[in-house]
Amino acid sequence: MSTLTYCKSFASTNLLDSYNAAISERSSNVTPDSGGRKKRGVGEHTRFWTPGRTLKVLIFKYNEHSFEAVKNGAIKWSPYINLNFEFLEMDEEDIYNSEEFLGDIRVNFQPLLKNSGSSRIGTDALTGHPHDASMHLGTYFSSPGYEGMVTHEFGHALGLQHEHQHPDAGIPWDREKTYDYYARTGGLSRQEVDANVFPFDRIPGQTYTPYDRQSVMHYDVLDELTLGDRQLTASWSISEGDIAFIKKAYP
Ligand SMILES: [Zn+2]
């Protein structure tokens, strides 16, 4: 049983900042042309990084296990992307003494959710204040689910959305029970459940990769949260579908 049953991706609080960060990073973010699972509204931009670049991953110092744990989860993506990760570890004081983004992705160990991770989506990491983490992870490094959780959060950091929100997912959520469950277990608001759990609307004329229930970006689906009899145990590891999608995003 995986430790993680949910996570929270968090959007930039300012849509214009999000748009500007995405476009200055990669002009093709203006036109969602990478196919797939992240189409949420007409004109919405994607948030992918520039292929070929080095992504600086700044890890807030925690203990002797934290650096390796983050690195091991992140590099699961490396064989499939034309991006390099450069991992840096720093004390909070050094981070707070700088006014610049010392890391493109900034990881701390103060989870926003109980036993779970959170991340900004792709280039949204370059919005907001440079001192703020763009990814929040827990400290249960020895748990068997930890690495899969980190891989999932790095999927968000690379610009991926949740796969259980694919318009074709067809999960018969019992909406009220689902709101209640995530409020109780993770403290998610109804708005956050809408943003992280329920399906995205299909946008006419857009191309989608097929729904992939094996995706590392897919939650566990609990039977008690669905109508009828439906349960799904997430894999928390990178699937063939994830590989196809991420290769296309980072050629
Ligand atoms: Zn997630």
Boltz pocket constraint, residues with backbone or C-beta under 6 A from the ligand:
constraints:
  - pocket:
      binder: B
      contacts: [[A, 6], [A, 7], [A, 8], [A, 9], [A, 117], [A, 152], [A, 153], [A, 156], [A, 162], [A, 217]]
      max_distance: 6.0
